[in-house]
Amino acid sequence: MPDDAIILFTLGRFNHQKGYEDLLEAFSLLPKQIESRPVRLLIAGDGPLSAALRSKARSLGIDDRIMWLGWQDDPSPYFDMADIFVCSSRHETLGNVILEAWSHRLPVVATDAPGPAELINDGENGILASRRDPEDLARAIHRLAGNGDQLRSYLAENAVKTLVANHTRETILRRYLAMYDELEKKTF
């Protein structure tokens, strides 16, 4: 891994709903270098499409720029070394991986699947691309990778604010308790 690389990171189960086929195609559309820095993709995970995804990467001619990390019980070091997290899901209910990326102060490019679209305000705390559209996903990644640290820092900062305001254990517990108080008032 070159020291000056722009590192994209993704993780999850290798199945069709995660859209890794689209991510590989999008990655193949990206230049090998952005702002004179090599672009690399780290993929953590495993699943039924593992062999097919690796074969697709080889056929697209991008396998030499990808690190296949396998399943990771603790992906924290990879979140920490990455510059951008990519969620290419075709279907995602919440997007726990997005929350995890945010907890590592990592800017996110995600597809507009229901979960990510509910979490991300495009251009404010992340960047959204169209599902099943590798060209749009590549444009979104390039936009974030090609704007230096300023846009990435801005999105990561806002993402952390969103995480703290809406998704911490304390916030969720407080909301549940308020909901139970309201239900109790309506019951009696």
C-alpha positions in Angstrom: 0.0 0.0 0.0 1.6 3.3 -1.1 2.0 5.7 1.8 0.4 8.5 -0.1 -2.6 6.4 -1.4 -6.2 7.6 -1.2 -7.7 4.6 0.6 -11.3 3.6 0.0 -12.7 1.1 2.5 -15.8 -1.0 2.5 -17.0 -4.0 4.5 -19.8 -6.4 4.7 -21.2 -9.7 3.6 -20.5 -10.6 -0.1 -24.1 -10.9 -1.4 -26.1 -9.2 -4.1 -27.9 -6.7 -1.8 -24.6 -5.1 -0.8 -23.9 -4.0 -4.4 -20.2 -5.0 -4.5 -20.5 -5.7 -8.2 -21.4 -2.0 -8.7 -18.6 -0.9 -6.5 -16.0 -2.9 -8.5 -17.3 -1.4 -11.7 -17.3 2.1 -10.2 -13.7 1.6 -9.0 -12.7 0.5 -12.5 -14.0 3.9 -13.8 -11.9 5.9 -11.4 -8.5 7.0 -12.5 -5.5 5.1 -11.0 -4.5 8.4 -9.4 -6.4 11.4 -8.1 -4.5 14.6 -7.3 -1.3 12.7 -8.0 -2.1 10.1 -5.3 -2.7 6.4 -6.1 -6.2 5.2 -5.3 -6.6 1.9 -3.5 -9.7 -0.1 -2.3 -9.8 -2.2 0.9 -12.6 -4.7 1.0 -13.3 -6.6 4.3 -15.8 -9.3 4.3 -16.8 -12.7 3.0 -19.8 -14.5 1.6 -21.3 -16.5 -1.2 -20.1 -14.0 -3.9 -16.4 -14.0 -2.8 -15.0 -16.0 -5.8 -17.2 -14.2 -8.3 -16.2 -10.7 -7.0 -12.5 -11.6 -7.1 -13.0 -12.9 -10.6 -14.8 -9.7 -11.6 -12.0 -7.5 -10.2 -9.5 -9.5 -12.3 -11.6 -9.2 -15.4 -12.0 -5.4 -14.9 -8.2 -5.1 -14.5 -8.3 -3.6 -11.0 -7.3 -6.5 -8.8 -3.8 -5.1 -8.3 -5.3 -2.0 -6.7 -7.6 -3.9 -4.3 -6.7 -5.5 -0.9 -9.1 -8.4 0.0 -9.0 -8.5 3.8 -11.4 -11.3 4.5 -13.8 -11.3 7.4 -12.6 -8.9 10.2 -13.8 -9.3 13.8 -12.3 -5.9 14.5 -12.3 -3.7 11.4 -11.2 -0.6 13.4 -7.7 -0.4 12.0 -9.0 -0.3 8.5 -11.6 2.4 9.3 -8.7 4.4 10.8 -6.4 4.0 7.8 -9.0 4.8 5.2 -9.8 8.2 3.7 -13.3 7.4 2.5 -15.8 4.7 3.4 -18.0 3.4 0.6 -21.4 1.8 1.1 -22.6 0.5 -2.3 -25.7 -1.3 -1.1 -28.6 -2.0 -3.3 -30.8 -2.6 -0.3 -29.8 -1.6 3.3 -32.3 -1.1 6.1 -30.3 1.1 8.5 -26.7 1.2 7.6 -24.8 0.2 10.7 -21.6 0.3 8.7 -22.2 4.0 8.0 -22.7 4.7 11.7 -19.5 2.8 12.4 -17.6 4.8 9.8 -18.9 8.0 11.3 -17.7 6.9 14.7 -14.2 6.7 13.2 -14.6 10.2 11.8 -14.6 8.8 8.3 -16.5 10.6 5.4 -19.0 8.3 3.6 -20.1 7.8 0.0 -23.2 5.7 -0.1 -26.0 4.7 -2.4 -29.5 6.0 -2.0 -30.8 2.7 -0.6 -33.4 3.4 2.1 -31.1 3.1 5.2 -28.3 5.3 3.9 -30.7 7.8 2.4 -32.4 8.2 5.8 -29.0 8.8 7.5 -27.2 11.0 5.0 -28.1 14.5 3.9 -26.3 14.7 0.6 -23.4 17.1 0.8 -23.9 17.8 4.5 -22.8 14.6 6.3 -22.0 12.3 3.4 -22.5 11.9 -0.4 -25.2 9.9 -1.9 -25.1 8.2 -5.3 -27.8 6.3 -7.2 -28.2 2.6 -6.5 -27.2 0.2 -9.2 -25.4 3.0 -11.0 -21.6 2.4 -11.1 -21.0 5.6 -13.1 -22.8 7.8 -10.5 -21.0 6.0 -7.7 -17.7 6.6 -9.4 -18.5 10.3 -9.8 -19.5 10.5 -6.1 -16.2 8.8 -5.0 -14.2 11.0 -7.3 -15.9 14.1 -6.1 -14.9 13.3 -2.5 -11.5 12.0 -3.3 -10.6 14.8 -5.6 -11.5 17.7 -3.2 -8.6 17.2 -0.9 -9.0 17.1 2.8 -11.3 20.1 3.1 -14.6 18.4 1.9 -13.7 15.1 3.6 -13.1 16.9 6.9 -16.3 18.9 6.6 -18.4 15.8 5.9 -16.7 13.8 8.7 -17.3 16.6 11.2 -21.0 16.9 10.3 -21.3 13.1 10.3 -20.0 12.9 13.9 -22.5 15.6 14.9 -25.3 13.6 13.3 -24.1 10.5 15.1 -24.0 12.1 18.5 -27.3 13.9 18.1 -29.3 10.9 16.8 -27.5 7.6 17.2 -25.6 7.3 20.5 -26.8 4.9 23.1 -27.7 7.7 25.4 -29.8 9.5 22.8 -31.7 6.3 21.8 -32.3 5.4 25.5 -33.6 9.0 26.2 -36.0 8.7 23.2 -37.3 5.3 24.4 -37.9 6.6 27.9 -39.7 9.6 26.5 -41.8 7.3 24.3 -42.7 5.1 27.3 -43.6 8.2 29.3 -46.0 9.3 26.5 -47.5 5.8 26.2 -48.0 5.6 29.9 -49.8 9.0 29.9 -52.1 7.8 27.1 -52.9 4.5 28.7 -54.2 6.0 32.0 
